């Protein structure tokens, strides 16, 4: 029983962390793109 709850919590945490990191990367690349004048487009 405890193992199932722990698995659910860990999967939820990893999903949230993954989305958080993706948002951070997107924001970082967008800011870099805007600062460089929008000339150099970076592919993901």
JOVEN-V740088 format. One record per run of one state. SS is the DSSP state (H for helix, E for strand, C for the rest). FROM is the first residue (numbers start at 1). TO is the last residue. Records with the same first field share a line. If there is no record, write none. Layout:
SS = FROM-TO  FROM-TO
//
This chain:
C = 1-1  36-44
H = 2-35
//
